[in-house]
Amino acid sequence: MPELRIGVCYDFRNPPDSGRSNPRLYDEILEQVRWLDALGADLVWFTEHHFVDDGYLPSWVPVAGAMAAVTERVRFGTDICLMPFNHPLRLAEDLAVLDNLSGGRVELGLGMGYAPHEFRGFGIPRRRRLSLMNEGIEVLQRCFRGERFSYRGQRFQLEDVVVTPNYVQPGGPPLWVAAMSEGGAARAAHYDTNFLPQGLKRRAFDPWVAELTATGRHPADYRVGIIRSILVTDDRDAEWPVVQAAERYRMQLYRQFFEDSGGEGFGEKGELIPQTWIVGDAAHCVAELRAFIDTFGVTDIVTMAVPPGLAAAQMTGSLERLFTRVVPALKSDLLRGAR
């Protein structure tokens, strides 16, 4: 099983009543990432959405470039980058530049989106998202080989192209595919990528395991990542209500997206792949994370570092405890269990 990596995730959402300007929020987060890099965080991930009133991050590459300049070790990734709104060749070029700027510290998690207003905004029929997703992955994988190629698809026709500059990472940035359904699970297995499961275990996670096993591959050989937020606190009653209110605000948007899209799968019964907050002292968080990792083979976990409406400083205590107490104890525990 790949080594465990723990990090943070940002969406840069800034509610109108936060009292914080967007430039100030970006400055706070940039400084926080500099600090987290020195503290020992492994990952910084971004989420992407468009045309949201609170400034939800629509463009993650420039942010990652700015963060790469002030960090040395964290790896940058997405959960997720919305493939239908990114031309794959142009994205491949952006990633080549970012790979060089960061010294080979970039990865890419892809999803095909579902919010109707985004497809309307870009003038893209929502029914094309499947072909845009699949062809986008195929083009990116060709680009990452570093060879000149041509491509003929339903959505993209490319003639005699090669991406420059060369990627720092051999084979290009590691690729991840997100899934909330059997189709997404099959896509990740088909394209042989790392995996970002969400939603019902029986619809997303179990089919992926079954498909890999049926084709002679082993799930333990792949990285499995998820946003699973963690509040490390010795005073839950004082600290959790503030974070909980921000989390309710954060999740309200996704519920609206699902409802607008027809609610496919919304409200279905079954065991969920947990994405609820883990809240408690260091020992409690270690135990909860260990059980989660053992159940789902998760290798990469990120916590929302600055929930919407909060200042970066409000999460400093929890993040410091996470990376100085929880993560070392968790990794040590996993290492003992592997012996």
BALOLO-447360 format. One record per residue (C-alpha): residue number from 1; residue in three letters; x negated, y, z negated. Coordinates in nm, 2 decimals. Layout:
BEGIN
<r num="NUM" residu="ALA" X="X" Y="Y" Z="Z"/>
...
END
This chain:
BEGIN
<r num="1" residu="MET" X="0.00" Y="0.00" Z="0.00"/>
<r num="2" residu="PRO" X="-0.14" Y="0.35" Z="0.09"/>
<r num="3" residu="GLU" X="-0.26" Y="0.57" Z="-0.20"/>
<r num="4" residu="LEU" X="0.01" Y="0.77" Z="-0.38"/>
<r num="5" residu="ARG" X="0.02" Y="1.14" Z="-0.29"/>
<r num="6" residu="ILE" X="0.22" Y="1.40" Z="-0.49"/>
<r num="7" residu="GLY" X="0.29" Y="1.76" Z="-0.38"/>
<r num="8" residu="VAL" X="0.53" Y="2.04" Z="-0.34"/>
<r num="9" residu="CYS" X="0.79" Y="2.15" Z="-0.08"/>
<r num="10" residu="TYR" X="0.90" Y="2.50" Z="0.02"/>
<r num="11" residu="ASP" X="1.21" Y="2.63" Z="0.21"/>
<r num="12" residu="PHE" X="1.15" Y="3.00" Z="0.14"/>
<r num="13" residu="ARG" X="1.52" Y="3.06" Z="0.07"/>
<r num="14" residu="ASN" X="1.57" Y="3.40" Z="-0.09"/>
<r num="15" residu="PRO" X="1.93" Y="3.47" Z="-0.20"/>
<r num="16" residu="PRO" X="2.04" Y="3.83" Z="-0.16"/>
<r num="17" residu="ASP" X="2.09" Y="3.87" Z="-0.53"/>
<r num="18" residu="SER" X="1.74" Y="3.75" Z="-0.62"/>
<r num="19" residu="GLY" X="1.59" Y="4.10" Z="-0.65"/>
<r num="20" residu="ARG" X="1.29" Y="3.99" Z="-0.46"/>
<r num="21" residu="SER" X="1.18" Y="4.10" Z="-0.12"/>
<r num="22" residu="ASN" X="1.08" Y="3.85" Z="0.14"/>
<r num="23" residu="PRO" X="0.72" Y="3.97" Z="0.16"/>
<r num="24" residu="ARG" X="0.70" Y="3.94" Z="-0.22"/>
<r num="25" residu="LEU" X="0.83" Y="3.59" Z="-0.21"/>
<r num="26" residu="TYR" X="0.59" Y="3.49" Z="0.06"/>
<r num="27" residu="ASP" X="0.30" Y="3.64" Z="-0.14"/>
<r num="28" residu="GLU" X="0.41" Y="3.46" Z="-0.46"/>
<r num="29" residu="ILE" X="0.42" Y="3.13" Z="-0.28"/>
<r num="30" residu="LEU" X="0.09" Y="3.17" Z="-0.10"/>
<r num="31" residu="GLU" X="-0.08" Y="3.25" Z="-0.44"/>
<r num="32" residu="GLN" X="0.10" Y="2.95" Z="-0.60"/>
<r num="33" residu="VAL" X="-0.03" Y="2.72" Z="-0.32"/>
<r num="34" residu="ARG" X="-0.38" Y="2.84" Z="-0.37"/>
<r num="35" residu="TRP" X="-0.35" Y="2.76" Z="-0.74"/>
<r num="36" residu="LEU" X="-0.19" Y="2.42" Z="-0.68"/>
<r num="37" residu="ASP" X="-0.47" Y="2.33" Z="-0.44"/>
<r num="38" residu="ALA" X="-0.72" Y="2.39" Z="-0.72"/>
<r num="39" residu="LEU" X="-0.50" Y="2.21" Z="-0.97"/>
<r num="40" residu="GLY" X="-0.50" Y="1.89" Z="-0.76"/>
<r num="41" residu="ALA" X="-0.18" Y="1.88" Z="-0.56"/>
<r num="42" residu="ASP" X="-0.21" Y="1.65" Z="-0.26"/>
<r num="43" residu="LEU" X="0.07" Y="1.78" Z="-0.03"/>
<r num="44" residu="VAL" X="0.25" Y="2.10" Z="0.08"/>
<r num="45" residu="TRP" X="0.56" Y="2.03" Z="0.29"/>
<r num="46" residu="PHE" X="0.81" Y="2.26" Z="0.45"/>
<r num="47" residu="THR" X="1.17" Y="2.23" Z="0.56"/>
<r num="48" residu="GLU" X="1.32" Y="2.40" Z="0.86"/>
<r num="49" residu="HIS" X="1.66" Y="2.55" Z="0.93"/>
<r num="50" residu="HIS" X="1.78" Y="2.84" Z="1.14"/>
<r num="51" residu="PHE" X="2.01" Y="3.14" Z="1.13"/>
<r num="52" residu="VAL" X="2.07" Y="3.11" Z="0.75"/>
<r num="53" residu="ASP" X="2.15" Y="3.44" Z="0.57"/>
<r num="54" residu="ASP" X="1.90" Y="3.38" Z="0.28"/>
<r num="55" residu="GLY" X="1.60" Y="3.35" Z="0.51"/>
<r num="56" residu="TYR" X="1.56" Y="2.98" Z="0.52"/>
<r num="57" residu="LEU" X="1.22" Y="2.91" Z="0.67"/>
<r num="58" residu="PRO" X="1.27" Y="2.88" Z="1.05"/>
<r num="59" residu="SER" X="0.90" Y="2.86" Z="1.15"/>
<r num="60" residu="TRP" X="0.66" Y="2.66" Z="0.94"/>
<r num="61" residu="VAL" X="0.34" Y="2.66" Z="1.15"/>
<r num="62" residu="PRO" X="0.24" Y="3.02" Z="1.08"/>
<r num="63" residu="VAL" X="0.30" Y="2.96" Z="0.71"/>
<r num="64" residu="ALA" X="0.08" Y="2.65" Z="0.71"/>
<r num="65" residu="GLY" X="-0.19" Y="2.84" Z="0.90"/>
<r num="66" residu="ALA" X="-0.19" Y="3.11" Z="0.63"/>
<r num="67" residu="MET" X="-0.20" Y="2.85" Z="0.35"/>
<r num="68" residu="ALA" X="-0.48" Y="2.66" Z="0.53"/>
<r num="69" residu="ALA" X="-0.70" Y="2.97" Z="0.50"/>
<r num="70" residu="VAL" X="-0.67" Y="2.98" Z="0.12"/>
<r num="71" residu="THR" X="-0.69" Y="2.61" Z="0.04"/>
<r num="72" residu="GLU" X="-0.94" Y="2.33" Z="0.07"/>
<r num="73" residu="ARG" X="-0.77" Y="1.99" Z="0.01"/>
<r num="74" residu="VAL" X="-0.39" Y="1.99" Z="0.03"/>
<r num="75" residu="ARG" X="-0.23" Y="1.84" Z="0.34"/>
<r num="76" residu="PHE" X="0.05" Y="2.02" Z="0.52"/>
<r num="77" residu="GLY" X="0.36" Y="1.84" Z="0.66"/>
<r num="78" residu="THR" X="0.73" Y="1.88" Z="0.72"/>
<r num="79" residu="ASP" X="1.05" Y="1.71" Z="0.60"/>
<r num="80" residu="ILE" X="1.16" Y="1.80" Z="0.85"/>
<r num="81" residu="CYS" X="1.06" Y="1.98" Z="1.17"/>
<r num="82" residu="LEU" X="1.37" Y="1.99" Z="1.39"/>
<r num="83" residu="MET" X="1.26" Y="1.83" Z="1.72"/>
<r num="84" residu="PRO" X="1.55" Y="1.95" Z="1.94"/>
<r num="85" residu="PHE" X="1.45" Y="2.32" Z="1.88"/>
<r num="86" residu="ASN" X="1.08" Y="2.27" Z="1.96"/>
<r num="87" residu="HIS" X="0.94" Y="2.21" Z="2.30"/>
<r num="88" residu="PRO" X="0.71" Y="1.91" Z="2.24"/>
<r num="89" residu="LEU" X="0.42" Y="2.03" Z="2.45"/>
<r num="90" residu="ARG" X="0.43" Y="2.37" Z="2.29"/>
<r num="91" residu="LEU" X="0.45" Y="2.21" Z="1.94"/>
<r num="92" residu="ALA" X="0.16" Y="1.98" Z="2.03"/>
<r num="93" residu="GLU" X="-0.05" Y="2.29" Z="2.11"/>
<r num="94" residu="ASP" X="0.05" Y="2.46" Z="1.79"/>
<r num="95" residu="LEU" X="-0.05" Y="2.15" Z="1.59"/>
<r num="96" residu="ALA" X="-0.38" Y="2.13" Z="1.77"/>
<r num="97" residu="VAL" X="-0.46" Y="2.49" Z="1.66"/>
<r num="98" residu="LEU" X="-0.34" Y="2.42" Z="1.31"/>
<r num="99" residu="ASP" X="-0.54" Y="2.09" Z="1.29"/>
<r num="100" residu="ASN" X="-0.85" Y="2.29" Z="1.37"/>
<r num="101" residu="LEU" X="-0.77" Y="2.58" Z="1.13"/>
<r num="102" residu="SER" X="-0.71" Y="2.34" Z="0.84"/>
<r num="103" residu="GLY" X="-0.99" Y="2.10" Z="0.91"/>
<r num="104" residu="GLY" X="-0.76" Y="1.81" Z="1.00"/>
<r num="105" residu="ARG" X="-0.50" Y="1.86" Z="0.72"/>
<r num="106" residu="VAL" X="-0.17" Y="1.86" Z="0.91"/>
<r num="107" residu="GLU" X="0.10" Y="1.59" Z="0.95"/>
<r num="108" residu="LEU" X="0.44" Y="1.61" Z="1.12"/>
<r num="109" residu="GLY" X="0.78" Y="1.48" Z="1.00"/>
<r num="110" residu="LEU" X="1.05" Y="1.50" Z="1.26"/>
<r num="111" residu="GLY" X="1.43" Y="1.49" Z="1.26"/>
<r num="112" residu="MET" X="1.70" Y="1.56" Z="1.52"/>
<r num="113" residu="GLY" X="1.92" Y="1.80" Z="1.32"/>
<r num="114" residu="TYR" X="2.29" Y="1.80" Z="1.27"/>
<r num="115" residu="ALA" X="2.41" Y="2.16" Z="1.18"/>
<r num="116" residu="PRO" X="2.64" Y="2.27" Z="1.47"/>
<r num="117" residu="HIS" X="2.56" Y="2.64" Z="1.43"/>
<r num="118" residu="GLU" X="2.19" Y="2.58" Z="1.51"/>
<r num="119" residu="PHE" X="2.27" Y="2.40" Z="1.83"/>
<r num="120" residu="ARG" X="2.51" Y="2.68" Z="1.93"/>
<r num="121" residu="GLY" X="2.25" Y="2.94" Z="1.84"/>
<r num="122" residu="PHE" X="1.99" Y="2.79" Z="2.06"/>
<r num="123" residu="GLY" X="2.24" Y="2.72" Z="2.34"/>
<r num="124" residu="ILE" X="2.17" Y="2.35" Z="2.33"/>
<r num="125" residu="PRO" X="2.46" Y="2.10" Z="2.34"/>
<r num="126" residu="ARG" X="2.46" Y="1.89" Z="2.02"/>
<r num="127" residu="ARG" X="2.51" Y="1.58" Z="2.23"/>
<r num="128" residu="ARG" X="2.16" Y="1.61" Z="2.36"/>
<r num="129" residu="ARG" X="1.99" Y="1.58" Z="2.03"/>
<r num="130" residu="LEU" X="1.92" Y="1.21" Z="2.06"/>
<r num="131" residu="SER" X="1.75" Y="1.24" Z="2.40"/>
<r num="132" residu="LEU" X="1.56" Y="1.55" Z="2.29"/>
<r num="133" residu="MET" X="1.44" Y="1.37" Z="1.98"/>
<r num="134" residu="ASN" X="1.33" Y="1.05" Z="2.15"/>
<r num="135" residu="GLU" X="1.16" Y="1.23" Z="2.44"/>
<r num="136" residu="GLY" X="1.00" Y="1.48" Z="2.20"/>
<r num="137" residu="ILE" X="0.84" Y="1.19" Z="2.01"/>
<r num="138" residu="GLU" X="0.72" Y="1.03" Z="2.33"/>
<r num="139" residu="VAL" X="0.56" Y="1.35" Z="2.46"/>
<r num="140" residu="LEU" X="0.40" Y="1.42" Z="2.12"/>
<r num="141" residu="GLN" X="0.25" Y="1.07" Z="2.11"/>
<r num="142" residu="ARG" X="0.11" Y="1.12" Z="2.46"/>
<r num="143" residu="CYS" X="-0.03" Y="1.46" Z="2.36"/>
<r num="144" residu="PHE" X="-0.20" Y="1.32" Z="2.05"/>
<r num="145" residu="ARG" X="-0.40" Y="1.07" Z="2.25"/>
<r num="146" residu="GLY" X="-0.60" Y="1.36" Z="2.39"/>
<r num="147" residu="GLU" X="-0.57" Y="1.24" Z="2.75"/>
<r num="148" residu="ARG" X="-0.44" Y="1.41" Z="3.06"/>
<r num="149" residu="PHE" X="-0.09" Y="1.28" Z="3.14"/>
<r num="150" residu="SER" X="0.24" Y="1.34" Z="3.33"/>
<r num="151" residu="TYR" X="0.58" Y="1.26" Z="3.19"/>
<r num="152" residu="ARG" X="0.92" Y="1.22" Z="3.36"/>
<r num="153" residu="GLY" X="1.22" Y="1.21" Z="3.13"/>
<r num="154" residu="GLN" X="1.58" Y="1.33" Z="3.12"/>
<r num="155" residu="ARG" X="1.49" Y="1.65" Z="2.93"/>
<r num="156" residu="PHE" X="1.12" Y="1.70" Z="3.00"/>
<r num="157" residu="GLN" X="0.92" Y="1.68" Z="3.32"/>
<r num="158" residu="LEU" X="0.55" Y="1.75" Z="3.26"/>
<r num="159" residu="GLU" X="0.28" Y="1.74" Z="3.53"/>
<r num="160" residu="ASP" X="-0.09" Y="1.68" Z="3.48"/>
<r num="161" residu="VAL" X="-0.12" Y="1.83" Z="3.13"/>
<r num="162" residu="VAL" X="-0.37" Y="1.79" Z="2.84"/>
<r num="163" residu="VAL" X="-0.36" Y="1.96" Z="2.50"/>
<r num="164" residu="THR" X="-0.65" Y="2.18" Z="2.40"/>
<r num="165" residu="PRO" X="-0.83" Y="2.24" Z="2.17"/>
<r num="166" residu="ASN" X="-0.89" Y="1.88" Z="2.08"/>
<r num="167" residu="TYR" X="-0.74" Y="1.75" Z="1.75"/>
<r num="168" residu="VAL" X="-0.97" Y="1.72" Z="1.46"/>
<r num="169" residu="GLN" X="-0.78" Y="1.40" Z="1.35"/>
<r num="170" residu="PRO" X="-0.84" Y="1.11" Z="1.58"/>
<r num="171" residu="GLY" X="-0.51" Y="1.03" Z="1.74"/>
<r num="172" residu="GLY" X="-0.36" Y="1.36" Z="1.63"/>
<r num="173" residu="PRO" X="-0.16" Y="1.45" Z="1.32"/>
<r num="174" residu="PRO" X="0.01" Y="1.15" Z="1.16"/>
<r num="175" residu="LEU" X="0.37" Y="1.13" Z="1.27"/>
<r num="176" residu="TRP" X="0.68" Y="1.07" Z="1.05"/>
<r num="177" residu="VAL" X="1.04" Y="1.01" Z="1.15"/>
<r num="178" residu="ALA" X="1.34" Y="1.09" Z="0.93"/>
<r num="179" residu="ALA" X="1.64" Y="0.87" Z="0.90"/>
<r num="180" residu="MET" X="1.98" Y="0.88" Z="0.74"/>
<r num="181" residu="SER" X="2.13" Y="0.60" Z="0.95"/>
<r num="182" residu="GLU" X="2.05" Y="0.27" Z="1.12"/>
<r num="183" residu="GLY" X="1.97" Y="0.45" Z="1.44"/>
<r num="184" residu="GLY" X="1.71" Y="0.67" Z="1.26"/>
<r num="185" residu="ALA" X="1.56" Y="0.37" Z="1.09"/>
<r num="186" residu="ALA" X="1.53" Y="0.18" Z="1.42"/>
<r num="187" residu="ARG" X="1.37" Y="0.49" Z="1.58"/>
<r num="188" residu="ALA" X="1.10" Y="0.51" Z="1.31"/>
<r num="189" residu="ALA" X="1.03" Y="0.14" Z="1.36"/>
<r num="190" residu="HIS" X="1.03" Y="0.16" Z="1.74"/>
<r num="191" residu="TYR" X="0.78" Y="0.45" Z="1.75"/>
<r num="192" residu="ASP" X="0.57" Y="0.29" Z="1.47"/>
<r num="193" residu="THR" X="0.56" Y="0.61" Z="1.26"/>
<r num="194" residu="ASN" X="0.56" Y="0.68" Z="0.89"/>
<r num="195" residu="PHE" X="0.91" Y="0.71" Z="0.74"/>
<r num="196" residu="LEU" X="1.13" Y="0.97" Z="0.57"/>
<r num="197" residu="PRO" X="1.45" Y="0.80" Z="0.45"/>
<r num="198" residu="GLN" X="1.75" Y="0.98" Z="0.31"/>
<r num="199" residu="GLY" X="2.11" Y="0.89" Z="0.22"/>
<r num="200" residu="LEU" X="2.24" Y="0.54" Z="0.17"/>
<r num="201" residu="LYS" X="1.99" Y="0.27" Z="0.12"/>
<r num="202" residu="ARG" X="2.18" Y="0.02" Z="0.33"/>
<r num="203" residu="ARG" X="2.20" Y="0.26" Z="0.62"/>
<r num="204" residu="ALA" X="1.85" Y="0.40" Z="0.63"/>
<r num="205" residu="PHE" X="1.60" Y="0.21" Z="0.42"/>
<r num="206" residu="ASP" X="1.71" Y="-0.15" Z="0.45"/>
<r num="207" residu="PRO" X="1.74" Y="-0.15" Z="0.83"/>
<r num="208" residu="TRP" X="1.39" Y="-0.01" Z="0.86"/>
<r num="209" residu="VAL" X="1.25" Y="-0.28" Z="0.64"/>
<r num="210" residu="ALA" X="1.44" Y="-0.55" Z="0.83"/>
<r num="211" residu="GLU" X="1.32" Y="-0.42" Z="1.17"/>
<r num="212" residu="LEU" X="0.95" Y="-0.41" Z="1.07"/>
<r num="213" residu="THR" X="0.97" Y="-0.75" Z="0.91"/>
<r num="214" residu="ALA" X="1.14" Y="-0.90" Z="1.22"/>
<r num="215" residu="THR" X="0.86" Y="-0.77" Z="1.44"/>
<r num="216" residu="GLY" X="0.58" Y="-0.90" Z="1.22"/>
<r num="217" residu="ARG" X="0.49" Y="-0.57" Z="1.05"/>
<r num="218" residu="HIS" X="0.48" Y="-0.49" Z="0.68"/>
<r num="219" residu="PRO" X="0.66" Y="-0.19" Z="0.52"/>
<r num="220" residu="ALA" X="0.37" Y="-0.17" Z="0.26"/>
<r num="221" residu="ASP" X="0.14" Y="-0.07" Z="0.55"/>
<r num="222" residu="TYR" X="0.33" Y="0.26" Z="0.61"/>
<r num="223" residu="ARG" X="0.37" Y="0.58" Z="0.43"/>
<r num="224" residu="VAL" X="0.72" Y="0.65" Z="0.30"/>
<r num="225" residu="GLY" X="0.79" Y="1.00" Z="0.19"/>
<r num="226" residu="ILE" X="1.08" Y="1.19" Z="0.02"/>
<r num="227" residu="ILE" X="1.17" Y="1.52" Z="-0.15"/>
<r num="228" residu="ARG" X="1.24" Y="1.42" Z="-0.51"/>
<r num="229" residu="SER" X="1.21" Y="1.72" Z="-0.74"/>
<r num="230" residu="ILE" X="1.06" Y="1.70" Z="-1.08"/>
<r num="231" residu="LEU" X="1.09" Y="1.93" Z="-1.38"/>
<r num="232" residu="VAL" X="0.84" Y="1.84" Z="-1.65"/>
<r num="233" residu="THR" X="0.96" Y="2.00" Z="-1.97"/>
<r num="234" residu="ASP" X="0.95" Y="1.95" Z="-2.34"/>
<r num="235" residu="ASP" X="1.26" Y="2.17" Z="-2.38"/>
<r num="236" residu="ARG" X="1.52" Y="2.04" Z="-2.14"/>
<r num="237" residu="ASP" X="1.80" Y="2.24" Z="-2.29"/>
<r num="238" residu="ALA" X="1.62" Y="2.57" Z="-2.24"/>
<r num="239" residu="GLU" X="1.46" Y="2.51" Z="-1.90"/>
<r num="240" residu="TRP" X="1.69" Y="2.28" Z="-1.70"/>
<r num="241" residu="PRO" X="2.01" Y="2.50" Z="-1.68"/>
<r num="242" residu="VAL" X="1.82" Y="2.77" Z="-1.49"/>
<r num="243" residu="VAL" X="1.67" Y="2.52" Z="-1.24"/>
<r num="244" residu="GLN" X="2.00" Y="2.34" Z="-1.22"/>
<r num="245" residu="ALA" X="2.18" Y="2.65" Z="-1.11"/>
<r num="246" residu="ALA" X="1.93" Y="2.71" Z="-0.83"/>
<r num="247" residu="GLU" X="1.96" Y="2.35" Z="-0.72"/>
<r num="248" residu="ARG" X="2.34" Y="2.38" Z="-0.70"/>
<r num="249" residu="TYR" X="2.29" Y="2.68" Z="-0.47"/>
<r num="250" residu="ARG" X="2.04" Y="2.49" Z="-0.26"/>
<r num="251" residu="MET" X="2.26" Y="2.19" Z="-0.21"/>
<r num="252" residu="GLN" X="2.57" Y="2.39" Z="-0.13"/>
<r num="253" residu="LEU" X="2.43" Y="2.48" Z="0.21"/>
<r num="254" residu="TYR" X="2.37" Y="2.11" Z="0.31"/>
<r num="255" residu="ARG" X="2.72" Y="2.02" Z="0.21"/>
<r num="256" residu="GLN" X="2.85" Y="2.29" Z="0.43"/>
<r num="257" residu="PHE" X="2.63" Y="2.17" Z="0.72"/>
<r num="258" residu="PHE" X="2.77" Y="1.82" Z="0.68"/>
<r num="259" residu="GLU" X="3.12" Y="1.94" Z="0.67"/>
<r num="260" residu="ASP" X="3.07" Y="2.15" Z="0.98"/>
<r num="261" residu="SER" X="2.93" Y="1.86" Z="1.16"/>
<r num="262" residu="GLY" X="3.23" Y="1.64" Z="1.09"/>
<r num="263" residu="GLY" X="3.10" Y="1.49" Z="0.77"/>
<r num="264" residu="GLU" X="2.96" Y="1.18" Z="0.94"/>
<r num="265" residu="GLY" X="2.87" Y="0.95" Z="0.66"/>
<r num="266" residu="PHE" X="2.95" Y="1.21" Z="0.40"/>
<r num="267" residu="GLY" X="3.11" Y="1.06" Z="0.09"/>
<r num="268" residu="GLU" X="3.04" Y="0.70" Z="0.20"/>
<r num="269" residu="LYS" X="3.00" Y="0.46" Z="-0.10"/>
<r num="270" residu="GLY" X="2.69" Y="0.27" Z="-0.17"/>
<r num="271" residu="GLU" X="2.34" Y="0.29" Z="-0.33"/>
<r num="272" residu="LEU" X="2.17" Y="0.62" Z="-0.25"/>
<r num="273" residu="ILE" X="1.80" Y="0.66" Z="-0.21"/>
<r num="274" residu="PRO" X="1.76" Y="0.89" Z="-0.51"/>
<r num="275" residu="GLN" X="1.69" Y="1.26" Z="-0.45"/>
<r num="276" residu="THR" X="1.82" Y="1.39" Z="-0.77"/>
<r num="277" residu="TRP" X="1.59" Y="1.58" Z="-1.00"/>
<r num="278" residu="ILE" X="1.38" Y="1.39" Z="-1.26"/>
<r num="279" residu="VAL" X="1.39" Y="1.60" Z="-1.58"/>
<r num="280" residu="GLY" X="1.21" Y="1.53" Z="-1.90"/>
<r num="281" residu="ASP" X="0.88" Y="1.52" Z="-2.08"/>
<r num="282" residu="ALA" X="0.57" Y="1.38" Z="-1.92"/>
<r num="283" residu="ALA" X="0.62" Y="1.03" Z="-2.04"/>
<r num="284" residu="HIS" X="0.98" Y="1.02" Z="-1.91"/>
<r num="285" residu="CYS" X="0.87" Y="1.16" Z="-1.57"/>
<r num="286" residu="VAL" X="0.60" Y="0.90" Z="-1.54"/>
<r num="287" residu="ALA" X="0.84" Y="0.61" Z="-1.61"/>
<r num="288" residu="GLU" X="1.11" Y="0.74" Z="-1.37"/>
<r num="289" residu="LEU" X="0.86" Y="0.80" Z="-1.09"/>
<r num="290" residu="ARG" X="0.70" Y="0.45" Z="-1.14"/>
<r num="291" residu="ALA" X="1.04" Y="0.28" Z="-1.12"/>
<r num="292" residu="PHE" X="1.13" Y="0.48" Z="-0.80"/>
<r num="293" residu="ILE" X="0.80" Y="0.40" Z="-0.64"/>
<r num="294" residu="ASP" X="0.83" Y="0.03" Z="-0.72"/>
<r num="295" residu="THR" X="1.19" Y="0.01" Z="-0.58"/>
<r num="296" residu="PHE" X="1.13" Y="0.19" Z="-0.25"/>
<r num="297" residu="GLY" X="0.76" Y="0.17" Z="-0.18"/>
<r num="298" residu="VAL" X="0.74" Y="0.55" Z="-0.18"/>
<r num="299" residu="THR" X="0.38" Y="0.68" Z="-0.11"/>
<r num="300" residu="ASP" X="0.45" Y="1.05" Z="-0.08"/>
<r num="301" residu="ILE" X="0.67" Y="1.26" Z="-0.32"/>
<r num="302" residu="VAL" X="0.72" Y="1.63" Z="-0.31"/>
<r num="303" residu="THR" X="0.90" Y="1.85" Z="-0.55"/>
<r num="304" residu="MET" X="1.08" Y="2.18" Z="-0.46"/>
<r num="305" residu="ALA" X="0.82" Y="2.42" Z="-0.61"/>
<r num="306" residu="VAL" X="1.03" Y="2.74" Z="-0.60"/>
<r num="307" residu="PRO" X="1.41" Y="2.66" Z="-0.60"/>
<r num="308" residu="PRO" X="1.62" Y="2.94" Z="-0.44"/>
<r num="309" residu="GLY" X="1.65" Y="3.26" Z="-0.64"/>
<r num="310" residu="LEU" X="1.36" Y="3.17" Z="-0.88"/>
<r num="311" residu="ALA" X="1.03" Y="3.34" Z="-0.91"/>
<r num="312" residu="ALA" X="0.72" Y="3.13" Z="-0.85"/>
<r num="313" residu="ALA" X="0.61" Y="3.20" Z="-1.20"/>
<r num="314" residu="GLN" X="0.92" Y="3.04" Z="-1.35"/>
<r num="315" residu="MET" X="0.80" Y="2.70" Z="-1.23"/>
<r num="316" residu="THR" X="0.43" Y="2.74" Z="-1.34"/>
<r num="317" residu="GLY" X="0.47" Y="2.55" Z="-1.67"/>
<r num="318" residu="SER" X="0.64" Y="2.25" Z="-1.51"/>
<r num="319" residu="LEU" X="0.40" Y="2.23" Z="-1.21"/>
<r num="320" residu="GLU" X="0.10" Y="2.25" Z="-1.44"/>
<r num="321" residu="ARG" X="0.23" Y="1.97" Z="-1.65"/>
<r num="322" residu="LEU" X="0.31" Y="1.77" Z="-1.34"/>
<r num="323" residu="PHE" X="-0.04" Y="1.79" Z="-1.19"/>
<r num="324" residu="THR" X="-0.24" Y="1.77" Z="-1.51"/>
<r num="325" residu="ARG" X="-0.04" Y="1.52" Z="-1.71"/>
<r num="326" residu="VAL" X="0.22" Y="1.33" Z="-1.50"/>
<r num="327" residu="VAL" X="0.03" Y="1.27" Z="-1.18"/>
<r num="328" residu="PRO" X="-0.30" Y="1.14" Z="-1.34"/>
<r num="329" residu="ALA" X="-0.11" Y="0.91" Z="-1.57"/>
<r num="330" residu="LEU" X="0.11" Y="0.78" Z="-1.29"/>
<r num="331" residu="LYS" X="-0.18" Y="0.71" Z="-1.06"/>
<r num="332" residu="SER" X="-0.37" Y="0.54" Z="-1.34"/>
<r num="333" residu="ASP" X="-0.06" Y="0.33" Z="-1.41"/>
<r num="334" residu="LEU" X="-0.03" Y="0.23" Z="-1.05"/>
<r num="335" residu="LEU" X="-0.40" Y="0.15" Z="-1.02"/>
<r num="336" residu="ARG" X="-0.38" Y="-0.08" Z="-1.33"/>
<r num="337" residu="GLY" X="-0.07" Y="-0.25" Z="-1.18"/>
<r num="338" residu="ALA" X="-0.26" Y="-0.32" Z="-0.85"/>
<r num="339" residu="ARG" X="-0.54" Y="-0.51" Z="-1.02"/>
END
